[in-house]
Amino acid sequence: MNLVSQINIILKRFEEGDKLKSYQELQKIFKKNKDNNLLRYNLAVIQQNLNFNKEARINYNHLIKVEKNLKAMINLYNMDIVEANYYEALNTIENILKIKTIENVEKDKSFVLYKLNRIEEAKKICIFYLKKNNKDLVSLSIIGQCLFHEGNYDEAIKIFESILQIDSKNISALNSLARTYHEKHEKVKAEEYYLRALKIDKLSFVVLNNIAGFYREELSYNKAIDYYNQALLVNPNNAYIYNNLAKIYFDLNDHQEAMKNSFKALEMKNNDGDIQKTISFIYLKDNDFENGWNYFDGRLDLEDFREKNNYVKKINSKIYRSSTLNNKRGKFLIVREQGVGDEILYSSMYGDLLNDIDNVIIECDSRLLNIYKRSFPKYSEKFVSLGSITNDDEKFKKINNLIYAGSLGRYYRKNIKDFKNNSFLKVDKRNFEDMQKRLSIYKKKYKIGLSWKSFNNKFATDKSLNLKDFNKIFNLSNCHIFNLQYGDVKNEINSFNKNAKNKLLEIGGLDLFNDFEGIASLLKSLDVFVTISNSTAHLAGALGVKTILIKPENFAVFHYWNQKTDNTPWYNSVSLVDKKNFLKNSKFFNNILGI
């Protein structure tokens, strides 16, 4: 039997379901025929199908190098899309289009541009093809996803529904509608569309994965686990599914099962940032900080981290990954984490760093600059505004090593004894005295601050409450309650105050988003601050303000609040309360406040 016939028989067996055995047989043939590029290509396709992506990449790259194989290039960028390596996918697509204009590749380019938040460029390609054919379902779908990305959910729904009018069984449109309705918090409709999609194709890996994610977010963990397991039957070597299962078991506090699934995922994709982040959160909750920090840097490779740090490509070459800090390594630059809350949290380690390393500069949010200079007076010249170095090419050239603030944990918080448990930020004396005078007109015994919303985060709704949820506070007759909620909440406050005996008070002229000096002075003037997880909570903890933090009940909680007790090692003045307990229990509040 000739080689071609042998290959065709093996490929047929593979398609009929005898996948692993067929792959092993093809490997044996390939070892004797490594110069056969057609055989190499078929082997790579099977490797990709089995999620042996590392091996598939080697073979695709070989084919691209020796013969600029377009099919190999297409499969390679599709693998990158699945793995969310969008920059790499775009680079491969651009190389293909230099060789040959292929309509489907151009449409894939528009999808990748959408994923890279280059929305207008993505739309431009889709509009070009829609002018040629206004029923081009791929282009319509990407336009709809762009609208979804922009938060224009109603228009996105119209697009996806127009696709269903052309093709009532279009699984992509049904899946997108489900996702859009879920984002709008219309979970009944979201579930309906997911189930419709599954009815059409029970073996759709994408839909099985997405409906499992939907049920996880709705806290229907058993359903989520069931659908993830179904997805594994379709795609048994998928690292992402094992990682998602690990996250569910972590939500359920089954750390043994979570760790088992996450390490199974890591065996398949040992460089995946999201898998490493999952493992780090498990270790950190167990107070195994040394192992936790070892995996925590996986976050640096996540797409959402890269999106929020647009200079990430520029600085990657200077990221410092050594296990120890050393004064002899040259000039260090510390860059803040993604949000101001995390920045404040990890700045609790700045004192340790500044005592150890002489040649260091710390970039920080400009709203915090003066607070840091005052709080670390011996090192005030070490602090500069965000972008002062990273956006200045000449200054950046002089930097030898860069560390993201969260990565300082591996050096300074190796075990629970390393946490200082004291306030480290200081208020401006004049601002504080002025705030005291402004508050002197309020004669009731206690002063309570209140913050109930989080913004600009996919978990914002899960973390947030509404003012009516705090009626137990407003019923306390011996308290003044002050607003510390940033964002557009004026109408909500006015509506609440119309019917409230104890009003939510506001300090006139205080910018609760930008004026961190004023916010700090108000926080230090309170008897207690009651809040959900947001940046103001971190500021209160760093100032040593007595704080009651209401945790979300699910995966929206971050590692620093996700504790086995009602305390966090990061701030000794913060007490943690589960959201469900806060809403149900009307008695605990007075005990915690001590009033």
C-alpha positions as CSV (number, residue, x, y, z in Angstrom):
1,M,0.0,0.0,0.0
2,N,1.4,3.4,-1.0
3,L,1.9,6.3,1.4
4,V,-1.1,8.3,0.2
5,S,-3.5,5.4,0.7
6,Q,-2.1,4.7,4.2
7,I,-2.6,8.4,5.1
8,N,-6.2,8.4,3.7
9,I,-7.2,5.3,5.7
10,I,-5.8,6.8,8.9
11,L,-7.6,10.1,8.3
12,K,-10.8,8.3,7.7
13,R,-10.5,6.4,11.0
14,F,-9.7,9.7,12.7
15,E,-12.9,11.3,11.4
16,E,-14.9,8.2,12.4
17,G,-13.8,8.8,16.1
18,D,-10.8,6.6,16.7
19,K,-8.8,9.8,17.2
20,L,-5.9,9.2,19.5
21,K,-5.0,5.8,18.0
22,S,-5.2,7.3,14.5
23,Y,-2.9,10.1,15.6
24,Q,-0.3,7.7,17.0
25,E,-0.3,5.7,13.7
26,L,0.2,8.9,11.7
27,Q,3.0,9.9,14.0
28,K,4.9,6.7,13.3
29,I,4.5,7.2,9.5
30,F,5.7,10.8,9.9
31,K,8.9,9.8,11.7
32,K,9.9,7.9,8.6
33,N,8.7,10.6,6.1
34,K,9.6,14.0,7.7
35,D,10.3,15.6,4.3
36,N,6.7,15.0,3.2
37,N,5.0,18.3,3.7
38,L,1.5,17.1,3.0
39,L,1.9,14.5,5.7
40,R,3.3,17.1,8.0
41,Y,0.3,19.4,7.3
42,N,-2.3,16.6,8.0
43,L,-0.4,15.7,11.2
44,A,-0.6,19.3,12.3
45,V,-4.3,19.5,11.6
46,I,-4.9,16.4,13.8
47,Q,-2.7,17.8,16.5
48,Q,-4.7,21.0,16.4
49,N,-7.9,19.0,16.6
50,L,-6.6,17.2,19.7
51,N,-5.5,20.4,21.3
52,F,-1.8,19.4,21.0
53,N,-1.2,23.0,20.0
54,K,2.4,23.2,20.8
55,E,3.2,20.4,18.4
56,A,0.8,21.8,15.8
57,R,2.5,25.1,15.9
58,I,5.9,23.6,15.3
59,N,4.7,21.9,12.2
60,Y,2.7,24.8,10.9
61,N,5.7,27.2,11.4
62,H,7.9,24.7,9.5
63,L,5.5,24.7,6.6
64,I,5.3,28.4,6.6
65,K,9.1,28.8,6.6
66,V,9.9,26.3,3.9
67,E,7.0,26.9,1.5
68,K,4.8,29.8,2.8
69,N,1.9,27.4,3.1
70,L,-1.2,29.5,3.2
71,K,-3.4,26.8,4.8
72,A,-0.9,26.4,7.6
73,M,-0.9,30.2,8.1
74,I,-4.7,30.2,8.2
75,N,-4.8,27.4,10.7
76,L,-2.1,29.0,12.8
77,Y,-3.9,32.3,13.2
78,N,-7.2,30.5,13.9
79,M,-5.4,28.7,16.7
80,D,-4.2,32.1,18.0
81,I,-7.7,33.4,17.9
82,V,-9.0,30.5,20.0
83,E,-6.2,31.1,22.5
84,A,-6.8,34.9,22.5
85,N,-3.4,35.6,21.1
86,Y,-4.8,38.4,19.0
87,Y,-1.6,40.4,18.3
88,E,0.0,37.2,16.9
89,A,-3.1,36.3,14.9
90,L,-3.2,39.8,13.3
91,N,0.5,39.5,12.4
92,T,-0.1,36.2,10.6
93,I,-3.2,37.6,8.8
94,E,-1.3,40.6,7.6
95,N,1.4,38.3,6.2
96,I,-1.2,36.2,4.3
97,L,-2.8,39.3,2.8
98,K,0.5,40.4,1.5
99,I,0.7,37.2,-0.5
100,K,-2.9,37.0,-1.5
101,T,-6.2,38.8,-0.9
102,I,-8.6,36.2,0.6
103,E,-12.1,37.4,1.5
104,N,-12.5,35.1,4.5
105,V,-9.1,36.1,5.9
106,E,-10.0,39.8,5.6
107,K,-13.2,39.1,7.6
108,D,-11.2,37.2,10.2
109,K,-9.0,40.3,10.3
110,S,-12.0,42.4,11.1
111,F,-12.8,40.0,14.0
112,V,-9.3,40.2,15.4
113,L,-9.4,44.0,15.1
114,Y,-12.6,44.0,17.1
115,K,-11.0,41.8,19.8
116,L,-8.1,44.3,19.9
117,N,-10.6,47.2,20.5
118,R,-9.8,48.7,17.0
119,I,-13.5,48.9,16.5
120,E,-13.7,51.5,13.6
121,E,-11.1,49.5,11.6
122,A,-13.1,46.3,12.1
123,K,-16.4,48.0,11.1
124,K,-14.8,49.5,8.0
125,I,-13.9,46.0,6.6
126,C,-17.4,44.6,7.4
127,I,-19.1,47.6,5.8
128,F,-17.1,47.1,2.6
129,Y,-18.3,43.5,2.3
130,L,-21.9,44.4,3.3
131,K,-22.0,46.9,0.5
132,K,-21.2,44.0,-1.9
133,N,-23.8,41.7,-0.1
134,N,-26.1,43.1,2.6
135,K,-26.8,39.5,3.7
136,D,-23.2,38.7,4.5
137,L,-23.8,36.9,7.8
138,V,-20.1,37.0,9.0
139,S,-19.8,40.7,8.5
140,L,-23.2,41.3,10.1
141,S,-22.1,39.2,13.1
142,I,-18.9,41.2,13.6
143,I,-20.7,44.5,13.3
144,G,-23.1,43.2,16.0
145,Q,-20.2,42.2,18.2
146,C,-18.6,45.7,17.8
147,L,-21.9,47.3,18.9
148,F,-21.9,44.9,21.9
149,H,-18.4,45.9,22.7
150,E,-19.4,49.6,22.6
151,G,-22.3,48.9,25.0
152,N,-24.9,49.6,22.3
153,Y,-26.8,46.4,23.2
154,D,-30.2,47.3,21.7
155,E,-28.6,47.9,18.3
156,A,-26.5,44.7,18.6
157,I,-29.7,42.8,19.3
158,K,-31.2,44.2,16.1
159,I,-28.2,43.0,14.1
160,F,-28.3,39.5,15.6
161,E,-32.0,39.2,15.0
162,S,-31.6,40.3,11.4
163,I,-29.2,37.4,11.0
164,L,-31.8,35.0,12.3
165,Q,-34.3,36.3,9.8
166,I,-31.9,35.2,7.1
167,D,-30.8,32.0,8.9
168,S,-33.1,31.0,11.8
169,K,-30.6,28.3,12.9
170,N,-27.5,30.5,13.0
171,I,-25.8,29.3,16.2
172,S,-23.5,32.3,16.2
173,A,-26.4,34.8,16.3
174,L,-28.3,32.8,18.9
175,N,-25.1,32.6,21.1
176,S,-24.5,36.4,20.6
177,L,-28.1,37.2,21.5
178,A,-27.8,35.1,24.7
179,R,-24.6,36.9,25.6
180,T,-26.1,40.3,24.9
181,Y,-29.2,39.7,27.0
182,H,-27.1,38.4,29.8
183,E,-25.1,41.6,29.7
184,K,-28.4,43.5,30.0
185,H,-29.2,41.4,33.0
186,E,-32.2,39.8,31.2
187,K,-31.2,36.3,32.3
188,V,-34.5,34.6,31.2
189,K,-34.0,35.6,27.6
190,A,-30.3,34.9,27.8
191,E,-31.0,31.3,28.9
192,E,-33.7,30.9,26.2
193,Y,-31.3,31.8,23.4
194,Y,-28.5,29.5,24.8
195,L,-31.0,26.6,25.0
196,R,-32.3,27.3,21.5
197,A,-28.7,27.2,20.2
198,L,-28.1,23.9,22.0
199,K,-31.3,22.4,20.6
200,I,-29.9,23.0,17.1
201,D,-26.5,21.6,17.9
202,K,-26.0,19.7,21.2
203,L,-22.4,19.2,20.4
204,S,-21.5,22.9,19.8
205,F,-18.4,23.4,22.0
206,V,-18.8,27.2,21.9
207,V,-22.4,27.1,23.1
208,L,-21.7,24.5,25.7
209,N,-18.8,26.6,27.1
210,N,-20.8,29.8,27.0
211,I,-24.0,28.4,28.6
212,A,-21.8,26.9,31.4
213,G,-20.3,30.3,31.9
214,F,-23.8,31.8,32.1
215,Y,-24.9,29.4,34.8
216,R,-21.7,30.0,36.7
217,E,-22.4,33.8,36.8
218,E,-26.0,33.0,37.9
219,L,-24.5,30.8,40.7
220,S,-26.2,27.7,39.2
221,Y,-23.0,25.8,39.8
222,N,-24.3,22.2,39.3
223,K,-25.7,23.2,35.8
224,A,-22.4,24.9,35.0
225,I,-20.4,21.9,35.9
226,D,-22.7,19.6,33.9
227,Y,-22.3,21.7,30.8
228,Y,-18.5,22.1,31.1
229,N,-18.3,18.3,31.4
230,Q,-20.4,18.0,28.2
231,A,-18.0,20.4,26.5
232,L,-15.1,18.1,27.6
233,L,-16.8,15.2,25.9
234,V,-16.8,17.2,22.7
235,N,-13.3,18.5,23.2
236,P,-11.6,16.4,25.9
237,N,-8.2,18.1,25.8
238,N,-9.3,21.6,26.3
239,A,-7.3,23.4,28.9
240,Y,-9.8,26.3,29.2
241,I,-12.6,24.0,30.3
242,Y,-10.5,22.5,33.0
243,N,-9.6,26.0,34.1
244,N,-13.3,27.0,34.2
245,L,-14.1,24.0,36.3
246,A,-11.3,24.9,38.6
247,K,-12.9,28.4,39.0
248,I,-16.3,26.9,39.9
249,Y,-14.8,24.6,42.5
250,F,-12.9,27.5,43.9
251,D,-16.2,29.4,44.1
252,L,-17.6,26.4,46.0
253,N,-14.5,26.5,48.4
254,D,-13.5,23.0,47.2
255,H,-9.9,23.8,46.8
256,Q,-8.7,20.3,46.3
257,E,-10.9,19.8,43.3
258,A,-10.1,23.3,42.1
259,M,-6.4,22.6,42.2
260,K,-6.7,19.3,40.5
261,N,-8.5,20.8,37.5
262,S,-6.3,23.9,37.3
263,F,-3.1,21.8,37.2
264,K,-4.6,19.5,34.6
265,A,-5.2,22.7,32.6
266,L,-1.7,23.9,33.2
267,E,-0.2,20.6,32.0
268,M,-1.9,21.3,28.6
269,K,-1.1,25.0,28.5
270,N,1.8,25.7,30.8
271,N,2.2,29.4,29.8
272,D,-1.4,30.4,30.0
273,G,-1.9,33.5,32.2
274,D,-5.5,32.8,33.2
275,I,-4.7,29.3,34.4
276,Q,-1.8,30.6,36.4
277,K,-4.0,33.4,37.9
278,T,-6.6,30.8,39.0
279,I,-3.9,28.8,40.7
280,S,-2.5,31.9,42.4
281,F,-5.9,32.8,43.8
282,I,-6.3,29.3,45.3
283,Y,-2.9,29.5,47.0
284,L,-3.5,33.1,48.2
285,K,-6.8,32.3,49.8
286,D,-5.1,29.4,51.6
287,N,-2.5,31.9,52.8
288,D,0.2,30.0,50.9
289,F,1.6,33.3,49.7
290,E,4.9,32.1,48.4
291,N,3.3,29.7,45.9
292,G,0.5,32.2,45.2
293,W,2.9,35.0,44.1
294,N,4.8,32.5,41.9
295,Y,1.8,32.1,39.7
296,F,0.3,35.6,40.1
297,D,2.4,37.1,37.3
298,G,0.3,35.1,34.9
299,R,-2.0,38.1,35.0
300,L,0.5,40.1,33.0
301,D,-0.2,37.9,29.9
302,L,-4.0,38.3,30.1
303,E,-5.7,40.2,27.3
304,D,-7.7,42.5,29.7
305,F,-4.4,43.4,31.5
306,R,-2.8,44.3,28.1
307,E,-5.8,46.3,27.0
308,K,-5.6,48.5,30.2
309,N,-1.9,49.0,29.9
310,N,-1.4,50.2,26.4
311,Y,2.4,50.5,26.8
312,V,2.7,46.8,27.7
313,K,4.6,45.7,24.6
314,K,7.1,48.5,25.1
315,I,7.9,47.4,28.7
316,N,7.8,43.6,28.5
317,S,11.5,43.4,27.8
318,K,12.3,45.1,31.0
319,I,10.0,43.2,33.4
320,Y,12.1,42.0,36.4
321,R,11.3,38.3,37.2
322,S,14.2,37.4,39.5
323,S,13.3,35.7,42.8
324,T,15.2,38.3,44.8
325,L,15.6,42.1,44.7
326,N,19.1,43.4,44.4
327,N,20.5,47.0,44.6
328,K,23.1,46.1,42.1
329,R,20.7,45.4,39.3
330,G,20.5,49.0,38.2
331,K,17.5,51.4,38.1
332,F,14.1,50.1,39.0
333,L,10.7,51.4,37.9
334,I,7.5,50.4,39.7
335,V,4.3,50.7,37.6
336,R,0.9,50.7,39.2
337,E,-1.7,48.0,38.7
338,Q,-4.7,48.4,36.5
339,G,-7.0,50.2,38.8
340,V,-6.5,52.8,41.6
341,G,-7.9,50.4,44.2
342,D,-5.3,47.7,43.4
343,E,-2.7,50.5,43.3
344,I,-3.5,51.5,46.8
345,L,-3.5,47.9,48.0
346,Y,-0.1,47.1,46.7
347,S,1.4,50.4,47.7
348,S,1.3,49.0,51.2
349,M,4.6,47.3,50.2
350,Y,6.3,50.6,49.0
351,G,7.8,51.3,52.4
352,D,9.6,47.9,52.3
353,L,10.8,48.5,48.8
354,L,12.0,52.0,49.4
355,N,14.0,50.8,52.4
356,D,15.7,48.1,50.4
357,I,16.3,49.6,46.9
358,D,18.0,52.9,46.5
359,N,17.7,53.4,42.7
360,V,13.9,53.2,42.3
361,I,11.2,55.4,40.8
362,I,7.4,54.7,41.4
363,E,4.8,55.8,38.9
364,C,1.4,56.5,40.4
365,D,-2.0,57.8,39.7
366,S,-1.7,61.6,39.8
367,R,-4.6,61.8,42.3
368,L,-2.4,59.9,44.8
369,L,0.9,61.6,44.1
370,N,0.8,64.1,47.0
371,I,-0.6,61.5,49.4
372,Y,2.3,59.2,48.6
373,K,4.9,62.0,48.9
374,R,3.5,62.9,52.3
375,S,3.1,59.3,53.5
376,F,6.7,58.4,52.5
377,P,8.4,61.7,53.3
378,K,12.0,60.3,53.2
379,Y,11.4,59.2,49.7
380,S,9.0,61.8,48.3
381,E,11.2,62.4,45.2
382,K,10.8,58.8,44.2
383,F,7.2,59.3,43.3
384,V,6.1,60.6,39.8
385,S,2.8,60.7,38.0
386,L,1.7,57.8,35.8
387,G,3.3,58.0,32.4
388,S,6.1,60.3,33.4
389,I,8.6,57.5,32.6
390,T,6.7,54.9,30.5
391,N,5.5,57.5,28.0
392,D,8.9,59.2,27.7
393,D,11.2,57.2,25.5
394,E,14.4,58.9,26.6
395,K,13.7,58.5,30.3
396,F,12.5,54.9,29.8
397,K,15.8,54.0,28.2
398,K,17.5,54.7,31.5
399,I,15.4,52.1,33.3
400,N,17.0,48.7,33.7
401,N,14.1,46.8,35.4
402,L,10.4,47.2,35.6
403,I,8.1,45.7,38.2
404,Y,4.3,45.9,38.4
405,A,3.2,46.8,41.9
406,G,1.3,43.6,42.5
407,S,4.4,41.6,41.8
408,L,6.1,43.1,44.9
409,G,4.2,40.5,46.9
410,R,6.7,37.8,46.0
411,Y,9.4,39.8,47.8
412,Y,7.6,41.3,50.7
413,R,4.5,39.2,51.5
414,K,5.9,35.7,51.5
415,N,3.9,34.6,54.6
416,I,1.1,35.9,56.8
417,K,3.7,37.3,59.3
418,D,5.0,39.7,56.6
419,F,1.8,41.7,56.6
420,K,2.3,44.9,58.7
421,N,-1.4,45.4,59.7
422,N,-1.1,49.1,60.1
423,S,-2.3,52.2,58.2
424,F,0.4,53.6,55.9
425,L,-1.2,56.6,54.2
426,K,-1.4,60.0,55.8
427,V,-4.0,62.8,55.4
428,D,-3.0,66.4,54.9
429,K,-3.3,68.2,58.2
430,R,-4.9,71.4,56.9
431,N,-7.4,69.5,54.8
432,F,-8.3,67.4,57.8
433,E,-8.8,70.4,60.0
434,D,-10.9,72.1,57.4
435,M,-13.1,68.9,57.1
436,Q,-13.5,68.8,60.9
437,K,-14.8,72.4,60.8
438,R,-17.2,71.6,58.0
439,L,-18.5,68.6,59.9
440,S,-18.9,70.4,63.2
441,I,-22.4,71.5,62.3
442,Y,-23.5,67.8,62.5
443,K,-24.3,67.2,66.2
444,K,-25.4,63.5,66.3
445,K,-23.2,61.1,68.1
446,Y,-21.8,59.0,65.2
447,K,-20.7,59.8,61.6
448,I,-21.1,57.0,59.1
449,G,-19.8,57.1,55.5
450,L,-21.5,55.1,52.8
451,S,-20.5,53.8,49.3
452,W,-22.6,51.2,47.5
453,K,-21.6,51.0,43.8
454,S,-18.7,49.9,41.7
455,F,-18.3,51.2,38.1
456,N,-16.3,50.3,34.9
457,N,-15.8,46.7,35.7
458,K,-17.5,43.6,34.3
459,F,-18.3,42.6,37.9
460,A,-19.7,46.0,38.9
461,T,-23.3,44.8,39.2
462,D,-22.4,41.8,41.2
463,K,-20.5,44.0,43.7
464,S,-23.0,46.8,43.9
465,L,-26.1,47.4,46.1
466,N,-28.8,50.1,46.1
467,L,-29.6,52.6,48.9
468,K,-32.6,50.7,50.1
469,D,-30.4,47.8,51.0
470,F,-29.0,50.1,53.8
471,N,-32.2,50.9,55.5
472,K,-30.9,49.3,58.7
473,I,-28.3,52.1,58.8
474,F,-30.7,54.9,58.0
475,N,-32.9,53.7,60.8
476,L,-30.2,54.5,63.3
477,S,-31.4,57.7,64.9
478,N,-28.1,58.8,66.5
479,C,-26.1,58.8,63.3
480,H,-25.3,61.2,60.4
481,I,-24.7,59.3,57.2
482,F,-22.4,60.9,54.5
483,N,-22.2,60.1,50.8
484,L,-18.9,58.7,49.7
485,Q,-20.1,57.3,46.4
486,Y,-18.4,58.5,43.3
487,G,-20.1,58.5,39.9
488,D,-23.5,59.6,38.6
489,V,-25.7,58.8,41.6
490,K,-27.4,62.2,42.2
491,N,-30.8,61.2,41.0
492,E,-30.6,58.0,43.1
493,I,-29.8,60.0,46.2
494,N,-32.5,62.6,45.6
495,S,-35.1,59.9,45.0
496,F,-34.1,58.1,48.2
497,N,-33.9,61.2,50.4
498,K,-37.5,62.2,49.5
499,N,-38.9,59.3,51.6
500,A,-36.0,58.9,54.1
501,K,-36.2,60.3,57.7
502,N,-32.5,60.1,58.0
503,K,-31.1,61.7,54.8
504,L,-27.9,60.8,53.0
505,L,-25.8,63.9,53.4
506,E,-23.3,65.3,50.9
507,I,-20.3,67.5,51.5
508,G,-20.6,70.4,49.0
509,G,-17.9,70.9,46.5
510,L,-16.1,67.6,47.3
511,D,-15.2,65.7,44.1
512,L,-15.6,62.1,45.1
513,F,-13.8,60.8,42.0
514,N,-10.8,63.1,41.7
515,D,-10.2,64.8,45.1
516,F,-8.4,62.0,47.0
517,E,-7.1,64.5,49.5
518,G,-10.6,65.6,50.4
519,I,-12.0,62.1,50.4
520,A,-9.2,61.0,52.7
521,S,-10.0,63.8,55.1
522,L,-13.7,62.9,55.2
523,L,-12.9,59.2,55.7
524,K,-10.6,60.0,58.6
525,S,-13.4,62.1,60.2
526,L,-15.8,59.2,60.3
527,D,-16.6,56.7,63.0
528,V,-17.1,54.0,60.5
529,F,-17.2,53.6,56.7
530,V,-19.6,51.1,55.1
531,T,-18.8,50.1,51.5
532,I,-18.8,47.5,48.8
533,S,-15.6,46.6,47.0
534,N,-14.4,49.7,45.2
535,S,-11.4,52.0,45.2
536,T,-12.7,54.1,48.2
537,A,-12.7,50.9,50.3
538,H,-8.9,50.6,49.6
539,L,-8.3,54.2,50.5
540,A,-10.2,53.8,53.8
541,G,-8.2,50.6,54.7
542,A,-4.9,52.3,53.9
543,L,-5.8,55.2,56.1
544,G,-6.7,52.9,59.0
545,V,-10.4,53.9,58.9
546,K,-12.8,51.5,60.6
547,T,-14.5,49.9,57.6
548,I,-17.3,47.4,57.0
549,L,-16.8,45.9,53.5
550,I,-19.7,44.0,52.0
551,K,-18.3,41.3,49.8
552,P,-20.1,40.0,46.7
553,E,-21.3,36.4,47.0
554,N,-19.6,35.0,43.9
555,F,-16.6,35.2,41.7
556,A,-16.6,39.0,41.6
557,V,-14.6,39.0,44.8
558,F,-10.9,39.5,44.5
559,H,-8.1,37.7,46.4
560,Y,-7.6,40.4,49.0
561,W,-11.2,40.2,50.1
562,N,-11.7,36.5,49.5
563,Q,-10.7,35.3,53.0
564,K,-11.7,32.4,55.2
565,T,-12.4,34.8,58.1
566,D,-14.0,38.2,58.3
567,N,-10.6,39.9,58.2
568,T,-8.1,40.5,55.5
569,P,-4.3,40.6,56.2
570,W,-4.0,43.7,53.9
571,Y,-5.9,46.1,56.2
572,N,-6.5,45.5,59.9
573,S,-9.2,48.2,60.1
574,V,-11.5,46.4,57.5
575,S,-14.1,43.9,58.5
576,L,-15.6,41.6,55.8
577,V,-19.3,40.8,55.6
578,D,-20.8,38.5,52.9
579,K,-23.4,40.2,50.8
580,K,-26.1,37.7,51.6
581,N,-25.5,38.0,55.4
582,F,-25.6,41.7,55.2
583,L,-28.9,41.7,53.4
584,K,-30.6,39.1,55.6
585,N,-29.2,39.8,59.0
586,S,-30.6,42.9,60.7
587,K,-28.9,42.4,64.1
588,F,-25.2,42.0,63.3
589,F,-24.8,45.6,62.1
590,N,-25.0,47.3,65.5
591,N,-22.6,44.8,67.0
592,I,-20.0,45.3,64.2
593,L,-20.3,49.1,64.4
594,G,-20.1,49.1,68.2
595,I,-22.8,51.7,68.4
